[in-house]
Amino acid sequence: MNPIEKLINKKKFIPLNQFINIALYHKKFGYYKNNKIFGRDGDFITSPMISSIFSEMISIWIVSYWIYIKKPKKINILELGPGTGLMIKQIINSIQKIKTFDATFTIYLHEKSENLIKVQKYNLRDFKNIIWIKNINKINQDTTIILANEFFDAFPIKQFYKENNNWFEQCIAFKNGNKKKITYYKNKINNNSIKKYSKFYNIHKSEIIEYPIKIETYLNSISKIIKKNNGIFLMFDYGYCNTIGKNTIRAIKKHRVVDLLKEYNDCDITFDINFNILKSIFKKNNIQNIGIVTQNFFLQKLGIMERADQIIKKQDLITSKDLILSINKLVNPKEMGEAFHALAFSNKNCKFNLGFI
Ligand SMILES: C[S@@+](CC[C@H](N)C(=O)[O-])C[C@H]1O[C@@H](n2cnc3c(N)ncnc32)[C@H](O)[C@@H]1O
């Protein structure tokens, strides 16, 4: 039996979040232990893998914020969920080429998968001043820019369903007692226990509620860093903003949606984030939402097209064609341009809003 089957065998059923946590992050069994998950030959591709121009735009944003806060001599860049470490590698390379930027910086990386930490250490072996950090509350006091690309969508989620005015938690159990097949199982819960989600959802009108477990702990830590370290948080992810919840969970393998219950030990499991959850927790912590815009809007405001023009002038036709195709993938509303959003959060008194207006 695999670790999921063993647990179900013992408990009869397990909540969806526990199932996802084992399926993705179990040291020996979890999906993230695999080496070929990212990229065109893997299961999914993220923006920094499409073109380094994405990270270049983030570098411009970082330097602009650094100028806005009057060029402190030292800064931290903290990346949450760095995957293969590609984005931070591209950012370090491009930030060092920006002549006006003369601060020294420490990179903090926060990663849950032990296998990916190894990959990151290998890919970033030529760089100094990189610290892998388990507890993000432990970073030093310097001004901190926090970055996250597709971080929260990899969190285990809880799901709740309403049927005839009763709430049920989505769980996983064996199918008809067959210990080799799993299925969804809705476990009735006390209706009062759903009330804690009414901060984020209209629980009277919603039929489904999704909640990424541990998100509040993370957002509280990020809020503290923003306050204590004059920080700012920039993130990209797919999601929506609505008080009515929906079922958004997906299993992805080889760039296609697959059946989660059949492929769970060999696929990525992801979901759309309800940005309301982030807005509401940050608001409670007195943290300002600078904006929520599409990835297309953000990248265009940062000047991705102008930068592409500059590069193309110096390149041959074939390389230029690749760049144009990559930019199209990043900004085209039918590709990643609209499904993905950029969100930023800062202290209340911060007027920096590059990319958001
Ligand atoms: C979908 S991948 C995105 C990787 C990378 N940011 C990129 O854009 O290519 C999600 C990343 O977040 C990490 N992750 C998920 N939950 C985490 C947590 N609670 N703490 C730290 N890392 C986490 C995963 O292991 C993985 O590196």
The ligand as an ORCA input file, in Angstrom:
! r2SCAN-3c Opt
* xyz 0 1
  C       3.953     25.457     -8.855
  S       5.548     25.451     -8.178
  C       6.141     27.039     -8.710
  C       7.645     27.093     -8.787
  C       8.284     28.414     -9.188
  N       7.865     29.513     -8.360
  C       8.045     28.745    -10.634
  O       7.369     29.720    -10.940
  O       8.555     28.006    -11.488
  C       5.237     25.681     -6.444
  C       6.463     25.795     -5.596
  O       6.094     26.128     -4.256
  C       6.673     25.178     -3.349
  N       5.811     25.138     -2.152
  C       4.513     24.807     -2.088
  N       4.048     24.926     -0.817
  C       5.074     25.385     -0.078
  C       5.215     25.744      1.295
  N       4.226     25.630      2.158
  N       6.420     26.202      1.704
  C       7.444     26.324      0.828
  N       7.382     25.981     -0.478
  C       6.205     25.524     -0.936
  C       6.739     23.926     -4.188
  O       7.548     22.936     -3.657
  C       7.268     24.522     -5.491
  O       8.623     24.859     -5.426
*
